[in-house]
């Protein structure tokens, strides 16, 4: 898998605030990397999933 191409495909969903689609695509990419024994790719998509989670937490989380 070309990680950069996949990231370029996912980022517009994040930019538009379509986090559900972005998360699904990131999870699918991570799983494909796992099937291919691509640990670097797996780690990168896990990082992206965390980035998406952090964005949602900042936007929607309670700060109380």
ABEGO torsion letter per residue (X at the ends): XBAAAAAAAAAAAAAAGBAAAAAAAAAAAAAAAAAAGBAAAAAAAAAAAAAAAAAAAAAABBAX
